[in-house]
Amino acid sequence: MPTKIGIISDLHATPAPVAEALSIFDQQGVDEVLCAGDIAGY
């Protein structure tokens, strides 16, 4: 079975959108999460 990868970026230290994305990834059965950067605030 192929691995499902969830990709997220431009988080800018905002927890609500991150939680939403992780919830969607969980619903979709994502196996691995890749963060493409911009995780700190401005």
Stockholm file with secondary structure:
# STOCKHOLM 1.0

chainA/1-42         MPTKIGIISDLHATPAPVAEALSIFDQQGVDEVLCAGDIAGY
#=GR chainA/1-42 SS CCCCEEEECCCTTCHHHHHHHHHHHHHTTCCEEEECSCCSCC
#=GC SS_cons        CCCCEEEECCCTTCHHHHHHHHHHHHHTTCCEEEECSCCSCC
//
